[in-house]
């Protein structure tokens, strides 16, 4: 149960990252457009500053979503009793087969696909 809950938390965090990335793209475009309007003397500096503030907020939300993902990933490793290989020194402990399967499942989950493990779906 604990591992499944951690996987769900990680999946949610990954979805929040994608949403936050889209928000940053939209805010960047809005900033670019308001800046271009200001340079053409059609828009106001207030519009530029407002767009800049929204861009900063979107970037902060993206950073928070990435931090949440890292926390969820760490919680997942703790739940399965493994160490995060990214934190191990080079040449450290080798990955177990179950751990490799979990990593593949996580990669597929983030890519939006589902991996199959024998007869069951991961």
C-alpha positions as CSV (number, residue, x, y, z in Angstrom):
1,X,0.0,0.0,0.0
2,X,2.8,2.4,0.9
3,X,4.6,1.9,-2.3
4,X,1.5,2.4,-4.4
5,X,0.7,5.6,-2.5
6,X,4.2,6.9,-3.2
7,X,3.9,6.0,-6.9
8,X,0.7,7.9,-7.1
9,X,2.3,10.9,-5.4
10,X,5.1,10.8,-7.8
11,X,2.7,10.5,-10.8
12,X,0.8,13.5,-9.5
13,X,4.0,15.5,-9.1
14,X,5.1,14.6,-12.6
15,X,1.7,15.9,-13.9
16,X,2.1,19.1,-12.0
17,X,5.6,19.6,-13.6
18,X,4.0,19.3,-17.1
19,X,1.3,21.8,-16.2
20,X,3.8,24.2,-14.7
21,X,6.0,23.9,-17.8
22,X,3.0,24.9,-20.0
23,X,2.3,27.8,-17.6
24,X,5.9,29.0,-18.0
25,X,5.6,28.8,-21.7
26,X,2.4,30.8,-21.8
27,X,3.7,33.4,-19.3
28,X,6.9,33.8,-21.4
29,X,4.9,34.4,-24.5
30,X,2.7,36.9,-22.7
31,X,5.7,38.7,-21.4
32,X,7.3,38.8,-24.9
33,X,4.1,40.2,-26.4
34,X,3.6,42.8,-23.7
35,X,7.3,43.9,-24.1
36,X,6.9,44.1,-27.8
37,X,3.7,46.3,-27.4
38,X,5.6,48.5,-25.0
39,X,8.5,48.9,-27.4
40,X,6.1,49.9,-30.1
41,X,4.5,52.4,-27.7
42,X,1.2,50.6,-27.8
43,X,1.3,49.1,-24.4
44,X,2.2,50.4,-20.9
45,X,5.0,49.6,-18.6
46,X,2.4,48.3,-16.1
47,X,1.4,45.6,-18.6
48,X,5.1,44.6,-18.9
49,X,5.6,44.5,-15.2
50,X,2.4,42.5,-14.7
51,X,3.5,40.0,-17.3
52,X,6.9,39.8,-15.7
53,X,5.3,39.1,-12.3
54,X,3.2,36.4,-13.8
55,X,6.2,34.8,-15.4
56,X,8.1,34.9,-12.1
57,X,5.1,33.2,-10.4
58,X,4.9,30.5,-13.1
59,X,8.7,29.8,-12.8
60,X,8.4,29.6,-9.0
61,X,5.5,27.1,-9.4
62,X,7.6,25.0,-11.7
63,X,10.4,25.0,-9.2
64,X,8.0,23.9,-6.5
65,X,6.6,21.1,-8.7
66,X,10.1,19.9,-9.3
67,X,10.8,19.9,-5.6
68,X,7.6,18.0,-4.9
69,X,8.7,15.4,-7.5
70,X,12.0,15.0,-5.8
71,X,10.4,14.5,-2.5
72,X,7.9,12.0,-3.9
73,X,10.8,10.1,-5.6
74,X,12.8,10.0,-2.3
75,X,9.7,8.8,-0.5
76,X,9.2,6.1,-3.0
77,X,12.8,4.9,-2.7
78,X,12.4,4.9,1.1
79,X,9.2,2.9,0.8
80,X,10.8,0.2,-1.3
81,X,13.9,0.1,0.9
82,X,16.3,1.1,-1.8
83,X,18.8,3.9,-2.2
84,X,18.5,6.5,-5.0
85,X,21.2,5.5,-7.5
86,X,21.7,9.2,-8.5
87,X,22.9,9.8,-5.0
88,X,25.4,6.9,-5.0
89,X,29.0,7.4,-6.0
90,X,30.0,6.0,-9.4
91,X,30.8,2.3,-9.2
92,X,28.5,2.0,-6.2
93,X,26.0,-0.7,-5.4
94,X,24.5,-2.4,-8.5
95,X,20.8,-2.2,-9.1
96,X,18.6,-5.2,-8.2
97,X,16.3,-6.6,-11.0
98,X,13.2,-5.4,-9.1
99,X,14.8,-2.0,-8.8
100,X,15.5,-1.9,-12.5
101,X,11.9,-2.9,-13.3
102,X,10.7,-0.1,-11.0
103,X,13.0,2.4,-12.8
104,X,11.6,1.3,-16.1
105,X,8.0,1.6,-14.8
106,X,8.8,5.2,-13.6
107,X,10.3,6.2,-16.9
108,X,7.3,4.8,-18.8
109,X,4.9,6.5,-16.4
110,X,6.5,9.9,-16.9
111,X,6.4,9.3,-20.7
112,X,2.7,8.6,-20.5
113,X,2.9,4.9,-21.3
114,X,2.3,1.8,-19.3
115,X,4.9,-1.0,-18.9
116,X,3.8,-4.6,-18.6
117,X,5.6,-6.9,-16.2
118,X,4.7,-10.5,-17.3
119,X,1.0,-10.9,-17.1
120,X,0.3,-7.8,-14.9
121,X,0.5,-4.2,-15.6
122,X,2.9,-2.2,-13.5
